[in-house]
Amino acid sequence: MEVSFHNEIIINNSVNRIYEYLRKMENFSNWNYAVMNVEPIGDYKERNTYRLKRDLGQSVEVETVTLLELQHNQYLHFEATGGRFPYEAKYELKQVGNRTLLNNIVNMKPTGLNSFLLKLFKSNIQAEVKKNLTVLKNILE
């Protein structure tokens, strides 16, 4: 069973600035409260695979994040595995005047008991992601 949701936010900055900030995966710990740190693994030049350490309050999880698809100034698409809820996330960017519309689409892929837990907490997770996007907005404006 997969669970999906999306959030949108308008950021008063250029698509290029937002894309470059998101593309540097190490920045995720600056605006996502649960992310402790992100470090590249594998080929340094490619920088397509990262180790992400997430604080879940009572436990710490390590995820492997792999960039699946990039389109400069348009979107970033990655998958995260190894955590409680493996997921894919896509950040779509669209210039609207001198502002940027950021659409974040998340597709979570839990298994077993985690499927049941995710159904219970989906709206909470979506709200927390929205809060993180608001922090991102505040950093970039």
Helices and strands as residue ranges (DSSP letters): E 3-11, H 15-23, G 25-27, H 28-31, E 35-41, E 49-55, E 60-71, E 75-81, E 87-96, E 99-108, H 113-140
